[in-house]
Amino acid sequence: MAGEKKLYIKTYGCQMNVYDSERMAEALGGSGYAEVSSPEEADMILLNTCHIREKAAEKVYSELGRYKDLKIAKPDLKIGVAGCVAQAEGEEIMRRQPMVDLVVGPQSYHRLPELERRAGGGVKALDTEFPEEDKFEKLTARPKAKRAPAAFLTVQEGCDKFCAFCVVPYTRGAEVSRPVDRIFREAEDLVERGVREITLLGQNVNAYHGEGSDGTWGLARLIRRLAEIDGLKRIRFTTSHPNDMDDDLIAAHGDCEKLMPYLHLPVQSGSDRILKAMNRKHTAAEYIRLIERMREVRPDIALSGDFITGFPGETDADFEDTMALVREVKYASAFSFKYSPRPGTPAAEKGDKMVDPAVATERLYRLQELITAQQREFQNAMVGREVSVLIERAGRMPGQMVGKSEHLHAVYVTDTVAVGDMVRVAITESATNSLGGRVIR
């Protein structure tokens, strides 16, 4: 379209950042921007950043450095940084990279069109406040374009847990839950546009406490309400904290057919001493009992977790407690990382208790070896079984289509099926990170 401006967004990190990038693109769409797939085409480049992983800020500065020649060649090109690194670094980003025109924190995306209008021509725009207004209510309504069959929907943001290693409470703010009616309207809109599976997102999603017409709703009640939407076939949620897995949410895994048998429930360590130092406010035994209760209501549930090795003060005995917990739980998948300090967090101040990086790395490799073996065992057990697969995209091989099972496994088939189809598949093989099978007619 003549006069249309082009927007390139690069997204780092979690599913919530993917959701936020979509909302930002829609907000800027009202200012005449259309998304493109490369920075070379763009009139505006936006980095949606994540502060969770090691050296996150330095990776952003490195990425910005790659755009220097583009900015020289196209002086009117606008470059923005959004997300958690933007929140944490603020004006420092503009100081270190003068070519950046705007910086916006994750609570101010609804102000992005205004910031974009102000920025450029040497004028900088910065907004890293935690505004009182609801950014979701202010964001531009979505166009009625067709959507992929699986979508994310943010229902909660922020965290009040203040784990000693985590920057989320400082970059995303306190826990805030969206009202029930707004979530329901967005879910209905997604389904009208072809979505069959919705993953509810939050930094601490099972702490959801949104306002409904008759008071405050928890996550389980919200899930049951969403399950009433005709055309919505599947519901998932992530990420959860063990302390917020209440009785109703546990029960929902047994009585809500549309809630998938998959749960990502981070524990971080199997050592009570380290859990206390992390400010997790639960013990390993409490976590394991929670897993037992989940399996009582949903025996086939696939469990996923998060782990940190080399947390300050972690001893060999502490690490062996983690290995023992993993052996007892038997995960279908898990994410594991070597501890790295985040400036401003309590754990970063424990320099005298830092674990030798080589030791932390060796522990990480041992842990990942165990988790990989458990993942392989879980996948191999699927061979010979029938699963339901939501087809999401074409595969790499001619005629191949790929989708997700109830347990979040990637499943590939070579058959005449279309994106959006829900099909029964007999699993015939297990690959490294996927399953293969044939469609049952």
N, C-alpha and C positions, 0 to 999 in steps of 0.2 A: 504494500500500500504506500502511495506517495506520501512523504512527510513522516512516515512511521520511524520511530527511534528504536534502536536495538539494544537489548539488555542481555548481558552474560552473567550468570550467577554460578559461582563455584561453592559447593556445600561441603563442609567438613563435619565429621562426628556423627551424632546420634540421629535417631529417627525424628526427634522433635525438630532438629535443624532442617531436615528434609521438608517437614510440614511447614515450618516457618518460611523456608525459601519459596515454597509454592504461594504462601500468603503474600509475601513481599512482591513476587512477580505479578500477582493479581492486583495488588495495590498500585504498583507502578504502571500496570496496564491502563489504568484510568488516566495516567499522564502521557499516554501515547507510546508506551514501550511494548515491544514484542520480544520474546526470548529467542536467543540464538545459541548455537552450540559451541562457538569459539570466541575467545577474547578479541581476536583480530577483526571480527565483524562488528564489534560492539561500539555503541556510543556511551554506554555505561557498564562498568565492571563492578560487581558486588561480591565480596568474599564473605560468606556466612560461616563464622569461625567457631571452633570448639576449644575449650581450655582444659579438657580432661587429660589428654595424653601428654607425654613428656615433650618438653621444648615446643609447646604449642605455639607460643607467641613468636619464637624464632622462625618457625616454619611459615607463619603468615608474612613476616618481614621478607623472608626469602622469596615467597610467591610474589609479593608486591614488587620486588626488585626485577622480576621478569617482565613487568609491564612498563618499565622505564622507557624503552624504545618506542612502544606504542603511544605513550603519552607525548613524547617528543614529536612523533610523526603526526599525531592528531591532538593538538593542544586543547580542543574542546571536549576530549574524552573525560568523562567523570569516573572517578574511582572511589568506591566506598568500602568500608569494613563494618560488618555487622556481627552480632553474636556475642559469645562469652569472652573472647579475647578483646573485642571492642569494649565491652563493659569493664573488664579488668584493667586495660591499658589506657583507654580514653585519649586524652590529649597527647600522651606519649607516642601514639601511633603517628599523629600528624607531625610531631617534632622529628621523629626518626625517618619518616617518609613524607616529605613535604608535598609530594604529588598526590597524596590522598586528599580528596575533597570533602568527604563526609564520613563520620563515625556514628553508628547508632547501636544502642544496646538492645537486648532481646525483649525488653518491655515497651519499646517505643516504635515498633515497626509500623504502627498505624500513622506515625508522623513522617514516614519515609517520603511520600510525595512532596510534602512541604519542605523537607530537608533537601531533596533533590532540586527543587526550584531555587532554593537559596544558594546552593553550592555551585562552584565553578567560577572561572575568571578571577582566581585568586581569593575568592570568598570561601571560607571553611564553614561547615555545619557540623555541630556536635550535639548529641543527645544521648546521655547515659544515665538519665534519671530513672526513678521508679515511680512513674506517674500514677495518680489515683484512678484515672479512668481505665475502663476495660479495653485493652487493645483489640480483643477479638470482636467486640461490638462495633468498634470504630473501623475495622478493616473493610475494604470495599467488598461488596457482594460478588460472589463468583459468577463468571459467565457460565451458561448452561452447556459447556462443551462436554463431549464424551470423556469418561475417565477410565483408567485401567481398572481391572476387576478387584484389586486390593488397594486400600488407601489407609492413610494415617489420619487420626482425628485427635487433636490435643484437648484434653478435658481438665488438666491440672498442670500448674507450673510452680516451680520453686520448691524449697525443702527447708524444714525446720529441724532436721535431725543433727546437723553440724558434726558429721563424722570428721575425725581429726585430719584426714588426708584429702578432703574434698573441697573444691572451690564453688560448688553449685549454689550454696546459700548466699554467697557473696556476689555471684554473677547473675543468678536468676531471681534472687530475692526470696521472701517468705512464701510459704505455701498459699496458693490462690486456686480456687476451684471455680470453673465456669458454671453458670446456672443450667439447670436441667433442660429447660425449654430451648435454649440456644444450641446446646449439643444435639438435641433431638432434631431440630430443624436442619442443622448441617448434615446429620446422618441421613435424613430423608432426602436431602438434596443430592448427596453422594450416590445413594441407591438409584434415584431417578436418572442419574447420569451413567449408570452401568456398574457401579461398585457392588460387589457381592461379599466382600470381606473387609471389616473395619478393625484396625488395631487402635485401641484407646491409649493415648500417650500421656505421660506425666513424669517429671523427675522422681516423684514418689506417688505413682498413680493410685495405689490402693489406699492412700490417705484422702482420696477424693471425698469432699463434703460440700456438694453443691446445693444451692437453694432450689427447691421445687415449689409447686403451688401449695403444698401442705407441710412445708418445713424442710429440714435438711435431709438430703439423700446421701447414702453411702454408695460405694462403687457397685456392690452387688445389686442393689435396687436399680441403679442406672442401667446395668447390663441387662437385667430382666425387662426393663422398659424398652430398650433398644431392640431386644430380641423379638418384640411384637411387630417390627417393621417388615411388611411383606417385601420379599425380594432380597432381604439381607440374610445371607446364609451362614456367615461365620463372624464371631467376635473374639478378639484377643485383647490383651492389655500388657503394657510394660512401661516403666520398670517398677518393681515393687520393693518394699522394705518388710522384713519379717515381722516387725512389731505392729504392722498395720494389716496383717492377714487375719481379719476378724471371722467369727463363726459363720456369719451370713455369706461372706465371700467364699469361704471354704465349701459351704453347702451348695453354692451356685455352681461349682464345678461338677457336682453330682446331679443337679436337677435342671440345669439350663442346657438344653441340647445344642444350642448355637454357640456356646462358650467352648472353645477348642481345648483339647487335652494337652495343653502346653503351658508351662509356668516358668518365667525367668525370675528367680528369687536369690539375689546376691547374698552371700554370707561373709566373704572377704577372707576369713581365717577360721581355722578349727580350734584355735587356742583361746581359752577364756581370758588369759592374761593379755593377749594381743587384742582381742575383741574389746576389752575394757579400755586399753590404751587408744583404740580407734574410736571410742565413744559410740559403740554400736548399740549398747543397752540391751543386749540379749546374750545368752550363753550358747555354746555349741549344742548342749543337750536340748535346750529350748528349740533351737532351729531343727534338730533332727526329729523332735516330737511333732513339730509342725509339718515336716515332710511326711511323717507317718500318717497324720490326719488327712493330708491331701490324698495319699494313696488309698486310704480307707474309702473315700468317696469317689475316687477316680483311679482305679488300679493301673490303667494304661497311660497315665500322665507322663509326658516327657518333661524332664526337669533340666533347667539351665541355671548357671550361677556365675558369679564374679569372684575372682580371687586375686589377692596381692601377696607377692613374696617379698621378703626383705624389708618389711615395715620396721621402722626404728625400734630396736630392742629385741627383734625376733631372734630366738635361739634355735638350735637344731631341734630341741624338744618341741618348741612351739610349731615349727614347720612339720614335724612328724604328726602332731595333732591334726594339722590341716590335711595331710595325706590320709590319716585314719578316717576323718570325716568324709572325704571324697570316696573312699572305698566303701563306706557304709551307705552313703546316699545313692551312689551309682547314677551319674549324670548322663543325659542324652547328649549334652553339649555344655560348654562353659567357656568363659573368657577369663584369661589370666594374664597378669602384668607384673613386671618388676616395679617396686615402689620407686617413685621419683617425686621430689618435694614440689609442692605448689606454694608459691609465695603467698604469705598471709594466712596460711592454715596452721593450726597448732602443731601438727606433726613436723612441719618444716623447721620448727625451732628446736628440734631434738637432735642437733648436729652431733652431739657427743654420743648418741646411741645409734648412729647410722651403721647399717650392716655393710660389710665389704661388698662392693658391686659384683665381684666375681662369685661370691657365695650366693648372693641373691639371684644371679643368673643361673647358677647350677641348680638351685632349688626350683626356679621357674621351669627349666628344662625337664626336671624330674616330674613336676606336677603336670606339665603339658603332656608328657609321655603317658601318664596314668589316665588323664582325661581323654586323650585320643583313643586309647584302648577301650575305654568305656563307651565312647561315641561309636566306635566301630562295632562293638558288641550289640549296642542298641539297634544300629542300622541293620546288621546282619540278621537280627531277630525278625526284621520286617519281611525278609525274603520268604515267599510262600503265602503271605497274607494279602488281603484285599484292603485298599485304602481309598478314601475319597480325595480327589485331586481337583483343585481349582486351576484351570489352565490360564497362565498369565502372559506367556510370550513364546516366540519362536526360539528354538534351540540353535546350537551351533552347526549341527549336521543337517543336511537336506531332509525335509519332511519331519524333522524332530520338533516337538512342542514340549514346553516345560511349565510346570506348575508347582503348587505347594500342597502337601498332605495335611491332615489334621494336626500332625505332630511337628509341622513346620519344616519337614524334609523337602528339599528340592527333588521333584520326580520328573523324569523325562520319558516320553513315549514317542513312538513313530507311528502315527495314525492320523486319520482325518478328523481332527478336532479343531475347534476355534477358540481364540482368546475369549475368556468369560464362561466357557463351558465347565460344568461340574461333572466329572466322570468317575466311574469306579475303575480302579486299576489293580491288576494282579501284579505284585512286585516279584520280579524275576532275578534282579541282581542288585548288589550294593557296591557303589563306587566310593571314592574317597570322601566326597562331601555331598553325595546325591544317591538317589535310588532310580533304578530303571524298571520298566514294566510294560504290560500290554493292557490296552483298554478292554474292558469286559462289556460286550454288547448285550 
